[in-house]
């Protein structure tokens, strides 16, 4: 099953998107996190099959939200192994065609920085070709691999996600503060949107907003939720905006 974690624009306070996060509803063990079932299928055809299901399910959900009056782009994690398959672009094109009511630009694919480094030329070509289909890319967990400026220059990704490992103790660790500030400055200089994930405290929220990180994601705002809960969250947000201001 897919759960969704909201992304919040700190300038407007609005939920501007959600990341789709896979879970396994195990018949005996309950709801399992990805780390408990994804590693055994890495680099296996089943990983590609599962990735295809995730994209299809996310597109189905975007369309369902649209029908309910909720406009919410969704980002989906994709493995480097899946991304670099020979038929990936044809597969992506077919999935989008199967969901004609999903607006262009409402699907974003997140690829791990380390995966992108495996074949920068191929990944760059796939990102460029996907853009013609209206699909953008984000570099996920940035800073945890062998990040370099050349990679950012070579990969036409629209968004860069700062890993939670840097966010966790950003207020206590001066090195992490400097790293995050530098990442934000570099991304902005390349016209990339920056998203910080793993936000759990208001202190982290304030610091990252002051640094110029416009979009945040984490438990401070909401944990990953089933689709209907996201719908309720958006409806609640809209009802608050529509309430008239009562002056004393």
C-alpha positions in Angstrom: 0.0 0.0 0.0 1.0 3.6 -0.4 1.0 6.2 2.3 1.6 9.9 1.6 3.6 12.5 3.5 2.7 16.1 2.9 5.2 18.7 1.6 4.6 22.2 3.1 5.4 25.5 1.4 6.7 27.6 4.3 6.0 30.9 2.6 2.2 30.2 2.2 1.8 27.4 4.8 0.0 25.3 2.1 0.4 21.6 1.4 1.8 21.7 -2.1 2.5 18.1 -2.7 3.1 14.7 -1.1 5.7 11.9 -1.2 4.4 8.4 -1.8 5.9 6.0 0.6 5.4 2.2 0.2 4.3 0.0 3.0 3.5 -3.8 3.1 0.3 -4.8 4.9 1.6 -8.1 6.1 -1.1 -10.6 7.0 0.6 -11.6 10.3 3.1 -8.9 11.1 1.0 -5.8 10.4 2.2 -2.7 8.5 5.9 -3.1 7.5 8.3 -0.3 6.6 10.3 -0.5 3.3 13.5 -1.4 5.1 11.9 -4.7 6.2 11.0 -5.9 2.7 12.7 -4.0 -0.1 16.4 -5.0 0.4 15.9 -8.6 -0.6 14.5 -7.6 -4.1 17.2 -5.0 -4.9 18.6 -5.4 -8.4 15.9 -8.1 -9.1 13.1 -7.9 -11.8 10.6 -7.8 -8.9 12.0 -4.4 -8.0 11.1 -3.1 -11.4 7.6 -4.7 -11.2 7.0 -3.1 -7.8 8.3 0.2 -9.0 5.9 0.1 -11.9 3.0 -0.7 -9.5 4.0 2.3 -7.3 3.9 4.7 -10.2 0.6 3.4 -11.5 -0.9 3.5 -8.0 0.3 7.1 -7.4 -1.2 8.2 -10.7 -4.5 6.6 -9.9 -4.5 8.4 -6.5 -3.7 11.8 -8.1 -6.7 11.3 -10.5 -8.9 10.3 -7.6 -7.9 13.4 -5.6 -8.6 15.5 -8.7 -12.1 14.1 -8.9 -12.6 15.0 -5.3 -11.4 18.6 -5.8 -7.9 18.1 -4.4 -5.0 19.2 -6.6 -1.9 17.5 -5.2 1.2 16.6 -7.1 2.9 13.4 -5.9 6.6 12.3 -5.9 7.5 8.7 -6.1 10.8 7.0 -5.2 12.4 5.1 -8.0 15.4 2.8 -7.8 18.4 3.4 -10.0 18.1 -0.2 -11.3 14.5 0.5 -12.5 15.4 3.9 -13.9 18.2 2.5 -16.0 16.2 -0.3 -17.6 16.1 -0.1 -21.4 12.3 0.1 -21.6 11.8 2.6 -18.8 10.7 5.6 -20.9 8.2 3.5 -22.9 6.9 2.1 -19.6 6.5 5.6 -18.2 4.8 6.9 -21.3 2.3 4.0 -21.2 1.5 4.6 -17.5 0.9 8.3 -18.1 -1.3 7.5 -21.2 -3.4 5.1 -19.0 -4.1 8.1 -16.7 -5.1 10.9 -19.1 -6.8 13.0 -16.4 -3.6 13.5 -14.5 -2.3 17.0 -15.3 1.2 17.3 -16.7 3.7 18.1 -13.9 1.8 16.3 -11.2 4.2 13.3 -11.1 7.7 13.7 -9.8 10.3 10.9 -9.6 12.8 10.9 -6.8 16.1 9.1 -7.4 18.8 8.5 -4.8 21.9 10.6 -5.4 24.0 7.4 -5.2 21.9 5.7 -7.9 22.2 8.7 -10.2 26.0 8.5 -9.9 26.1 5.0 -11.4 25.6 6.3 -14.9 25.3 10.0 -15.0 25.0 10.2 -18.8 22.2 7.7 -19.0 20.3 9.1 -16.0 20.6 12.6 -17.4 19.2 11.5 -20.8 16.3 9.8 -19.0 15.5 12.9 -17.0 15.6 15.1 -20.1 13.3 12.7 -22.0 10.9 12.4 -19.0 10.6 16.2 -18.9 9.0 16.1 -22.4 6.4 13.8 -20.8 5.8 16.4 -18.1 7.6 14.3 -15.4 10.2 16.0 -13.3 13.0 14.6 -11.1 14.3 15.2 -7.6 17.7 14.1 -6.2 16.9 12.4 -3.0 19.1 12.0 0.2 21.5 14.6 -1.2 24.7 14.8 0.7 24.9 11.2 1.8 26.8 10.0 -1.3 29.6 11.4 -3.2 28.0 14.7 -4.0 29.8 17.0 -6.3 29.1 20.2 -8.3 29.7 18.4 -11.6 26.9 15.9 -10.9 24.4 18.8 -10.2 25.5 20.5 -13.4 25.1 17.3 -15.4 21.8 16.1 -14.0 18.8 18.3 -15.0 16.8 17.6 -11.9 14.3 20.2 -10.7 14.5 19.5 -7.0 17.0 18.6 -4.4 16.1 16.9 -1.1 18.3 17.4 1.9 18.7 14.2 3.9 17.3 13.9 7.4 20.7 13.0 8.7 21.8 16.6 8.4 18.4 18.0 9.6 18.3 15.9 12.8 20.8 17.8 14.9 21.0 21.0 12.8 20.6 23.2 15.8 23.3 21.5 17.8 25.9 20.6 15.2 27.5 23.6 13.6 29.0 21.5 10.8 25.6 20.2 9.8 24.3 23.8 9.8 27.1 24.9 7.4 26.6 21.9 5.2 22.8 22.5 4.9 23.3 26.2 4.3 25.8 25.5 1.5 23.6 22.9 -0.1 20.7 25.4 -0.1 22.9 28.1 -1.6 24.2 25.8 -4.4 20.8 24.6 -5.3 19.3 28.1 -5.5 22.2 29.2 -7.7 21.2 26.4 -10.1 17.5 27.3 -9.9 16.6 24.1 -8.1 13.9 23.9 -5.5 15.1 22.6 -2.1 13.1 20.3 0.2 14.3 19.3 3.6 12.9 16.1 5.0 12.8 14.7 8.5 11.5 17.9 10.2 10.4 17.0 13.7 10.8 20.3 15.7 9.8 23.9 15.4 13.5 24.8 15.9 14.4 22.9 12.8 11.5 24.5 10.9 12.6 28.0 11.9 16.3 27.4 11.1 15.7 25.9 7.7 13.2 28.6 6.8 15.7 31.3 7.8 18.3 29.6 5.6 16.0 29.9 2.6 14.6 26.3 2.4 11.1 27.0 1.2 9.6 23.5 1.4 9.7 21.2 4.4 8.5 17.6 5.1 8.4 15.7 8.3 6.5 14.5 11.4 6.2 18.1 12.6 3.5 18.5 9.9 2.3 15.0 9.4 3.5 11.4 9.4 2.9 9.4 6.2 -0.8 8.9 6.0 -3.3 6.8 4.0 -4.7 8.6 1.0 -8.1 9.4 2.6 -6.3 11.0 5.6 -4.4 13.3 3.2 -7.8 14.3 1.7 -9.1 15.1 5.2 -6.0 17.1 5.9 -6.4 19.2 2.8 -10.1 19.8 3.4 -9.3 20.9 7.0 -6.6 23.3 5.7 -9.1 24.8 3.1 -11.8 25.2 5.7 -9.5 27.2 7.9 -8.6 29.5 5.0 -12.2 30.1 4.2 -13.3 31.1 7.7 -14.1 34.8 7.9 -12.0 37.0 10.2 -14.1 38.1 13.1 -13.0 41.5 14.5 -13.8 42.3 18.2 
